[in-house]
Amino acid sequence: MAAGVSGADLIGSALPTRPPSRQSRMNTEIPFFNGRISPDGGSFDAWKTQSLLDSLEQGGLQWPSSCRSGTCRTCIGQLVSGQVHYEMEWPGLTAEEKAEGCVLPCVARPLGDVVLQDPFA
């Protein structure tokens, strides 16, 4: 047996494995989703690992902002389609605002493709 390789490693590596599903491959291979501003159609890469605000700015799009922590509400926007999640428990939105599709892009991260209502329209 090769140095540093145990019998368990050889047995485990010899077992056939099922290839990941297409959806699984897509989620692990592509680090971002498609983001779009409605109605003008400006688009950006909505990175899974960062806030929508950071993704918007990296894509060259303007969005109102101030605190970047979900408390001032300067960046509040309307999610037309898609879903987001927050790293914090209470991101400065009421339950009613969340139900109406309001988001805080400074602390919201995409769970898939997203469309945001243009805040300047």
C-alpha positions as CSV (number, residue, x, y, z in Angstrom):
1,M,0.0,0.0,0.0
2,A,1.2,3.5,-0.8
3,A,2.5,5.7,2.1
4,G,-0.3,7.8,3.6
5,V,-3.1,5.8,2.0
6,S,-5.2,3.5,4.3
7,G,-7.2,0.5,3.3
8,A,-10.3,2.5,4.0
9,D,-9.3,5.1,1.5
10,L,-8.8,2.4,-1.2
11,I,-12.1,0.8,-0.4
12,G,-14.0,4.1,-0.4
13,S,-12.4,5.2,-3.7
14,A,-13.3,2.0,-5.4
15,L,-17.0,2.4,-4.8
16,P,-19.0,3.7,-7.7
17,T,-20.4,7.1,-7.2
18,R,-23.5,8.7,-8.7
19,P,-22.7,11.9,-10.7
20,P,-24.2,15.0,-9.2
21,S,-27.5,16.1,-10.7
22,R,-27.5,18.9,-13.3
23,Q,-28.9,21.3,-10.8
24,S,-26.3,20.4,-8.2
25,R,-23.5,20.9,-10.8
26,M,-25.0,24.3,-11.8
27,N,-25.1,25.5,-8.2
28,T,-21.5,24.6,-7.5
29,E,-20.0,25.6,-10.8
30,I,-21.5,29.1,-11.2
31,P,-20.7,31.5,-8.3
32,F,-23.4,34.0,-9.2
33,F,-26.9,34.4,-10.5
34,N,-28.4,36.8,-13.0
35,G,-29.6,40.1,-11.6
36,R,-31.7,42.7,-13.5
37,I,-33.2,46.1,-12.8
38,S,-36.7,46.6,-14.0
39,P,-38.0,48.2,-16.2
40,D,-34.9,49.5,-17.9
41,G,-33.2,46.1,-18.1
42,G,-29.8,47.0,-16.5
43,S,-28.2,43.7,-15.6
44,F,-25.5,42.5,-13.2
45,D,-23.9,39.4,-11.8
46,A,-25.6,38.7,-8.4
47,W,-22.9,36.9,-6.5
48,K,-23.9,34.3,-4.0
49,T,-21.3,35.3,-1.5
50,Q,-22.0,39.0,-1.3
51,S,-24.8,41.5,-0.9
52,L,-26.9,42.6,-3.8
53,L,-25.7,46.2,-3.3
54,D,-22.1,45.1,-3.7
55,S,-23.0,43.1,-6.8
56,L,-25.0,46.1,-8.2
57,E,-22.0,48.4,-7.7
58,Q,-19.5,46.0,-9.2
59,G,-21.8,45.7,-12.2
60,G,-21.6,49.5,-12.7
61,L,-25.2,50.2,-11.6
62,Q,-26.2,52.9,-9.1
63,W,-28.4,52.2,-6.1
64,P,-29.0,54.5,-3.1
65,S,-27.1,53.5,0.0
66,S,-25.7,54.7,3.2
67,C,-25.1,52.4,6.3
68,R,-24.5,49.1,4.5
69,S,-25.7,47.3,7.6
70,G,-29.5,47.1,7.1
71,T,-30.5,49.8,9.6
72,C,-30.8,53.1,7.8
73,R,-33.2,51.8,5.0
74,T,-31.7,54.1,2.4
75,C,-31.3,51.2,0.0
76,I,-34.8,49.7,0.5
77,G,-36.1,48.3,-2.8
78,Q,-38.8,46.1,-4.3
79,L,-38.0,42.6,-5.3
80,V,-40.0,42.0,-8.5
81,S,-39.0,38.3,-8.8
82,G,-36.5,35.9,-7.1
83,Q,-35.6,35.2,-3.5
84,V,-33.0,36.6,-1.1
85,H,-31.8,35.7,2.3
86,Y,-30.2,37.7,5.1
87,E,-27.2,36.8,7.2
88,M,-28.8,38.7,10.1
89,E,-32.0,37.9,12.0
90,W,-33.6,41.3,11.7
91,P,-32.6,43.2,8.7
92,G,-34.6,46.4,9.4
93,L,-37.8,45.4,7.6
94,T,-41.2,44.8,9.1
95,A,-43.0,41.5,8.4
96,E,-45.4,43.5,6.2
97,E,-42.6,45.0,4.1
98,K,-41.1,41.5,3.7
99,A,-44.5,40.1,2.6
100,E,-44.8,43.0,0.1
101,G,-41.4,42.1,-1.5
102,C,-39.3,44.8,0.0
103,V,-35.6,44.1,0.4
104,L,-32.5,45.8,1.7
105,P,-29.9,45.2,-1.0
106,C,-27.1,46.2,1.4
107,V,-27.6,43.0,3.4
108,A,-29.6,40.7,1.1
109,R,-27.9,37.9,-0.7
110,P,-29.5,36.2,-3.7
111,L,-30.8,32.6,-3.7
112,G,-31.3,32.6,-7.4
113,D,-31.9,35.0,-10.3
114,V,-33.4,38.3,-9.1
115,V,-35.2,41.3,-10.6
116,L,-35.3,44.5,-8.6
117,Q,-37.5,47.5,-9.3
118,D,-35.5,50.5,-10.4
119,P,-35.4,52.9,-7.4
120,F,-35.0,55.9,-9.6
121,A,-38.0,55.1,-11.9
